[in-house]
Amino acid sequence: MADYYINIFMNDEKQKKLDGAGLADQIKDVDGKKAIQVEVSAKEHKKLIKGFPDLVFDASNACVIPETAETTLLDIICNMKTIDVMKVAIMKIYSPLAGKAPRSAMR
């Protein structure tokens, strides 16, 4: 069992993508809505919190990431045909330099 989860709630378009990737069996019922839950380790959780300071985790340690990051994550899931993608996806959705000035501007 994972430490944390990212919930991706389904709509028709997202569900079609998952069906096309053969992952329809990964869809669960989360709070009365269809969703997939992507497992997140404690280390990846720290990166998500750093990259998205407004991120809120619920009582079950699950969150919903911003739409652009969610789209990227869903694309990675569909391309790799698995929901076990956070080791790869964290590098695409987390930017450690986001919001920081370039070094040359700091001189």
N, C-alpha and C positions, 0 to 999 in steps of 0.2 A: 504494500500500500504506500502511496506517495505521501510526502509531507504536505504538499499543496497541489492545487489544481487550477487550470484556466478553463472556464466554461465558455464554450462557443455555442450560442443558442441558434437553432436552425430556423431558416426561412426556406421557401421553395428552391431558390437558387443554390443555397449552401447544401441543401439536402441532395439536389441533383448532382452536385460536384462529388459529394461523398458516395452516392450511389454509383457514379461513374468510376470511382476509385476502388469500388468493392468494399467500402467501409460502412455500409448502412447498418451492419450489426453492432457498430460501436455507439450508435445513438441511444441515449438513455433519457429517462424522465427526470428532470431536475426542476424542482419547485413547480411541477405541473406543466413544464415546457420541454420540448425536445431539445437536447443538447448533446455535444460530445464533451468529455472531460479529458484534458491533456495533463498528464502528470508533470509536476514541477518539483525539482529537488530543492533543498534548503539553500544551496549555493545559487541556483538559478532564481530563487525567490528574492534573494538579496539584490541580484542584478535587476530584476523587474522593479523592485521598490526604488532602487536608485534611478533607473531609467524613466519610471513613471511614478513620481512622488504622490500623485493623487489616487493611486491604486488602492482599492479597499477590498480586503478579504473578509468573507462572511464567517459565520460560526463553524462551517465545515471546511474552512481554509481554502475556499474557492474564490476566484475573482473573474471579472470580465475586463479584458485589456482594450485599449483604444482601437477604434475601427480599422485604422491603417495597419496596425500591428496584427490585428485579428485576421485581416485579409491575407497578409503575408504568411501568417501561421497556417491558415487553412490551405493556401496554395502549396506550402511545403508538405503538409499532411497528404494532400491529394497526389502530389508528384511522387512522394516516397511510399504511398499506399500503406501507411501506418500512423497511429497517433503517438507513437513513441519517438518524437522528433525534437524534443527540447534541446538536446545537446547541439544539434545543428541550428535550430530555429533561434536560439538565444542570441547567436551572433548576428542574425538578420534583423531582429526586432529590438535589440538593446544596443544603443550607441553610447559608449562610455564618455565620448567627447561632446555629446549633445549639450548645447547651451554654453559651451566654453569658447572663449576667444582663441583664435589661432595664435601660436607662440610668437610669430613675427609681429603681431599687433600689440603684444605685451611689452615690447622693448622700449 
